[in-house]
Amino acid sequence: MIVAVTALAAIAGAVLWGSSGGNEFPAELPHVTAAPAPPGLPAAWRPAFVADFSGSELRTSVWSTCYPWQEQPSGCTNFGNPEYEWYLPSQVRQSGGILHLVAQHVPTQGQTADGGAKQYSCRSGMVTTYPGFRFEYGYVQVVVRLPDGPGLWPAFWLLASDLKWPPEIDIFEHWSNIDYVRVGLHPPGATDNFSYSAKPPTADLAVGWHTFGLSWTATKLTWFIDGKAVATFTKGIPRQLMYIVADLAQSSSPTPSGGQCSGTMLIRSVEVWRP
């Protein structure tokens, strides 16, 4: 994902909490994990964040349903990419311990980057942990079931908490017409981008649940799919607080007929372990 960020220092200053060991979170954030630590995790690393999506309502003290520079009840979108969805809070649903990001081919009123009126071809859902949880270094893991609809573009990624871009770490991106995922890095203060395409080691991406992970230290980024390391980068490593984004975009313009912009990204858990 490439993101269009309006760096609003006044907004950033209004929402930051005091930092504690590289984490920033409200006191009510859970600090226990519901799953065993991934194999090979350093013994000193401990759970810092877990979301298992129990209950019927999204925990709004932790999760937001739009980008922080566009947070509004009327929704948002990513102006940095050619996307065709308008994100709405109503497209983020929680039930049975699962978070649902739902894309629907329904014309939806939204806005342009300069605030003008615009009708989008469809609507979908996204969540971020800004300002509920920000962290620097650790192991991030998401258990997800990917949709299989034409043009759908699910992603799970990290953005900088100072609301400036780059950096960006893409833990995974997937397009429905390919059988692999893309992992990648947009380094801070650089024009080069590093990316790698990887197939899952166990099963087709459209079948069943998959676990995507990222180990982030001051000197190295390593990506995992279903417990297997698939890529490592050692250049341009971000060294700052970042937050989590999960979204279900539409990457191609839906036609009046057909099943485009129709599907659901299911998230069973999101966990972070830290040094």
C-alpha positions as CSV (number, residue, x, y, z in Angstrom):
1,M,0.0,0.0,0.0
2,I,1.1,3.6,-0.7
3,V,-0.6,6.1,1.5
4,A,-1.4,9.8,1.0
5,V,-0.7,11.4,4.3
6,T,-1.4,15.0,5.3
7,A,1.0,15.6,8.1
8,L,-1.1,17.4,10.6
9,A,1.2,18.1,13.6
10,A,-1.7,19.7,15.6
11,I,-3.7,16.4,15.4
12,A,-0.7,14.3,16.3
13,G,0.1,16.4,19.3
14,A,-3.5,16.2,20.5
15,V,-3.7,12.5,20.8
16,L,-0.3,11.2,21.9
17,W,0.0,9.5,25.3
18,G,3.3,9.3,27.2
19,S,5.6,6.6,25.9
20,S,6.4,3.5,27.9
21,G,9.2,1.3,26.7
22,G,8.4,1.8,23.0
23,N,4.6,1.3,23.5
24,E,1.8,3.8,23.6
25,F,-1.6,2.7,24.8
26,P,-4.5,3.5,27.1
27,A,-4.6,1.8,30.5
28,E,-7.5,-0.5,29.6
29,L,-5.7,-2.2,26.7
30,P,-5.3,-5.9,27.4
31,H,-1.8,-7.1,28.1
32,V,-2.2,-10.9,28.1
33,T,-2.1,-13.2,25.2
34,A,-4.5,-15.9,24.2
35,A,-2.1,-17.8,22.0
36,P,1.4,-19.3,22.5
37,A,4.4,-17.3,21.3
38,P,5.6,-18.1,17.8
39,P,8.4,-20.6,17.5
40,G,11.9,-18.9,17.7
41,L,10.7,-15.8,19.4
42,P,13.4,-14.5,21.8
43,A,12.7,-15.6,25.4
44,A,12.8,-12.1,26.7
45,W,9.9,-10.9,24.4
46,R,6.6,-10.6,26.1
47,P,3.0,-10.0,24.9
48,A,2.2,-6.3,24.6
49,F,-1.1,-6.4,22.7
50,V,-3.7,-8.9,21.8
51,A,-7.1,-8.6,20.1
52,D,-9.3,-11.7,19.8
53,F,-12.4,-9.8,18.9
54,S,-14.6,-11.4,21.5
55,G,-18.0,-9.7,22.1
56,S,-20.3,-8.1,19.7
57,E,-18.8,-4.6,19.4
58,L,-15.4,-3.3,18.3
59,R,-13.3,-1.9,21.1
60,T,-13.2,1.8,20.1
61,S,-10.6,2.7,22.7
62,V,-8.2,0.6,20.7
63,W,-9.5,0.5,17.1
64,S,-10.5,3.3,14.7
65,T,-12.3,2.8,11.4
66,C,-10.6,5.4,9.3
67,Y,-7.1,6.8,8.7
68,P,-6.2,9.2,11.6
69,W,-5.9,12.2,9.3
70,Q,-9.4,11.6,7.9
71,E,-11.2,10.2,10.9
72,Q,-14.9,11.1,10.5
73,P,-18.3,9.4,10.8
74,S,-18.8,10.0,7.0
75,G,-15.9,7.7,6.2
76,C,-12.6,8.0,4.3
77,T,-10.4,6.4,1.6
78,N,-6.7,6.2,0.6
79,F,-6.0,9.0,-1.9
80,G,-2.4,7.7,-2.4
81,N,-3.6,4.7,-4.5
82,P,-6.0,4.1,-7.4
83,E,-8.7,2.7,-5.1
84,Y,-12.5,2.6,-5.7
85,E,-14.0,2.0,-2.3
86,W,-15.2,4.5,0.4
87,Y,-14.5,3.1,3.9
88,L,-17.4,3.3,6.3
89,P,-17.7,2.3,10.0
90,S,-20.8,0.2,9.1
91,Q,-18.6,-2.1,7.0
92,V,-16.6,-3.1,10.1
93,R,-18.5,-5.8,12.0
94,Q,-17.6,-8.1,14.9
95,S,-19.2,-11.4,15.8
96,G,-18.3,-14.9,17.0
97,G,-14.8,-13.8,17.9
98,I,-14.1,-12.6,14.3
99,L,-13.6,-9.2,12.9
100,H,-15.3,-8.7,9.5
101,L,-14.2,-6.1,6.9
102,V,-17.0,-6.2,4.4
103,A,-16.8,-4.9,0.8
104,Q,-20.1,-4.3,-1.1
105,H,-20.7,-3.1,-4.6
106,V,-23.0,-0.2,-3.5
107,P,-22.5,3.3,-4.8
108,T,-21.5,5.4,-1.9
109,Q,-21.1,9.2,-1.4
110,G,-17.7,10.2,-0.3
111,Q,-15.2,13.0,-0.8
112,T,-12.2,13.9,-3.0
113,A,-8.8,14.7,-1.5
114,D,-9.6,18.4,-1.4
115,G,-13.0,17.8,0.3
116,G,-15.3,17.9,-2.8
117,A,-18.2,15.6,-3.2
118,K,-17.6,12.3,-5.0
119,Q,-19.5,9.1,-5.5
120,Y,-17.5,5.9,-5.1
121,S,-18.3,2.6,-6.8
122,C,-18.4,0.6,-3.6
123,R,-18.0,0.7,0.1
124,S,-15.8,-1.4,2.4
125,G,-14.2,-1.6,5.9
126,M,-10.9,-0.8,7.5
127,V,-9.4,-0.6,11.1
128,T,-6.3,1.0,12.6
129,T,-4.8,1.0,16.1
130,Y,-4.2,4.7,16.0
131,P,-4.3,6.2,18.6
132,G,-5.1,3.1,20.7
133,F,-1.8,1.3,20.3
134,R,1.6,2.3,18.8
135,F,4.8,0.4,19.2
136,E,8.5,0.3,18.2
137,Y,10.1,-3.1,17.5
138,G,8.5,-6.5,18.2
139,Y,6.8,-9.4,16.5
140,V,3.4,-8.7,14.9
141,Q,1.0,-11.6,14.0
142,V,-2.4,-11.7,12.4
143,V,-4.6,-14.7,11.7
144,V,-6.8,-14.0,8.7
145,R,-9.0,-15.5,6.1
146,L,-8.7,-13.8,2.7
147,P,-11.6,-13.0,0.4
148,D,-11.6,-14.2,-3.2
149,G,-13.5,-11.6,-5.1
150,P,-12.5,-9.8,-8.4
151,G,-10.4,-6.7,-7.7
152,L,-10.3,-7.1,-4.0
153,W,-7.1,-5.9,-2.3
154,P,-6.8,-7.0,1.4
155,A,-3.8,-5.7,3.3
156,F,-2.2,-5.6,6.8
157,W,0.5,-3.0,7.3
158,L,2.2,-0.5,9.6
159,L,2.3,3.3,9.3
160,A,4.3,5.9,11.3
161,S,2.7,7.4,14.3
162,D,3.9,10.9,13.4
163,L,1.5,10.8,10.4
164,K,4.4,11.2,7.9
165,W,5.0,8.9,5.0
166,P,7.2,7.0,4.5
167,P,8.0,4.7,6.3
168,E,5.5,2.0,5.7
169,I,5.9,-1.8,6.4
170,D,3.5,-4.1,4.4
171,I,3.1,-7.3,6.4
172,F,1.0,-8.6,3.5
173,E,-0.9,-7.5,0.4
174,H,-3.0,-9.8,-1.8
175,W,-4.8,-9.5,-5.1
176,S,-7.5,-12.0,-6.0
177,N,-6.1,-12.8,-9.4
178,I,-2.7,-14.0,-8.1
179,D,-1.6,-16.9,-5.9
180,Y,0.9,-15.1,-3.8
181,V,1.2,-12.2,-1.4
182,R,3.5,-9.2,-1.5
183,V,5.5,-8.1,1.5
184,G,7.4,-4.9,1.4
185,L,9.0,-1.8,2.9
186,H,8.9,1.8,2.1
187,P,11.9,3.0,4.0
188,P,11.9,6.3,5.9
189,G,13.4,9.3,4.0
190,A,14.1,7.2,0.9
191,T,12.8,6.9,-2.6
192,D,13.7,3.2,-2.9
193,N,11.1,0.5,-2.1
194,F,11.9,-3.1,-1.2
195,S,9.3,-5.8,-1.9
196,Y,9.1,-9.6,-2.2
197,S,6.4,-11.9,-3.5
198,A,5.8,-15.1,-1.6
199,K,3.5,-18.1,-1.9
200,P,2.1,-19.7,1.3
201,P,4.0,-22.8,2.2
202,T,0.9,-24.8,3.2
203,A,-2.2,-24.1,1.1
204,D,-3.9,-21.9,-1.4
205,L,-4.4,-18.4,-0.1
206,A,-8.1,-18.5,-0.8
207,V,-8.6,-21.6,1.4
208,G,-8.8,-21.6,5.2
209,W,-7.0,-19.4,7.7
210,H,-3.5,-18.1,7.3
211,T,-1.0,-16.6,9.8
212,F,1.1,-13.6,8.7
213,G,3.9,-12.4,10.9
214,L,6.6,-9.8,11.0
215,S,9.7,-9.7,13.2
216,W,10.9,-6.1,13.5
217,T,14.2,-5.1,15.3
218,A,16.5,-2.1,14.9
219,T,18.6,-4.0,12.3
220,K,16.3,-6.4,10.5
221,L,12.8,-7.1,9.2
222,T,11.7,-10.8,8.7
223,W,8.3,-11.8,7.3
224,F,6.6,-15.1,8.0
225,I,3.7,-16.9,6.3
226,D,2.1,-19.8,8.3
227,G,5.3,-20.0,10.5
228,K,7.8,-20.0,7.6
229,A,10.2,-17.1,7.0
230,V,9.7,-15.8,3.5
231,A,11.7,-12.6,3.3
232,T,14.3,-10.6,5.2
233,F,15.4,-7.0,4.7
234,T,18.3,-5.3,6.6
235,K,18.3,-1.8,5.0
236,G,16.1,1.2,5.7
237,I,14.6,-0.2,8.9
238,P,12.1,2.1,10.6
239,R,13.2,3.2,14.1
240,Q,10.1,4.9,15.4
241,L,6.6,4.3,16.8
242,M,4.2,2.8,14.2
243,Y,0.6,1.6,14.3
244,I,-1.4,-1.2,12.6
245,V,-3.7,-0.9,9.6
246,A,-6.0,-3.6,8.2
247,D,-8.2,-2.9,5.2
248,L,-10.1,-4.4,2.3
249,A,-9.6,-2.2,-0.7
250,Q,-10.9,-2.5,-4.3
251,S,-8.1,-2.1,-6.8
252,S,-10.1,-2.1,-10.1
253,S,-13.1,-0.1,-11.2
254,P,-16.2,-2.3,-10.7
255,T,-18.4,-2.8,-13.7
256,P,-22.2,-2.4,-13.4
257,S,-22.6,-6.1,-13.6
258,G,-20.4,-8.8,-12.1
259,G,-19.1,-9.6,-8.6
260,Q,-16.5,-7.0,-8.1
261,C,-16.1,-5.3,-4.8
262,S,-17.9,-8.1,-3.1
263,G,-16.3,-10.1,-0.3
264,T,-15.2,-10.2,3.4
265,M,-11.8,-10.2,5.0
266,L,-12.0,-12.1,8.3
267,I,-9.5,-11.5,11.1
268,R,-9.4,-13.9,14.0
269,S,-6.7,-12.3,16.1
270,V,-4.0,-9.6,16.1
271,E,-1.0,-10.0,18.5
272,V,2.2,-8.1,19.3
273,W,5.1,-9.4,21.3
274,R,7.9,-6.9,22.3
275,P,11.4,-7.0,23.8
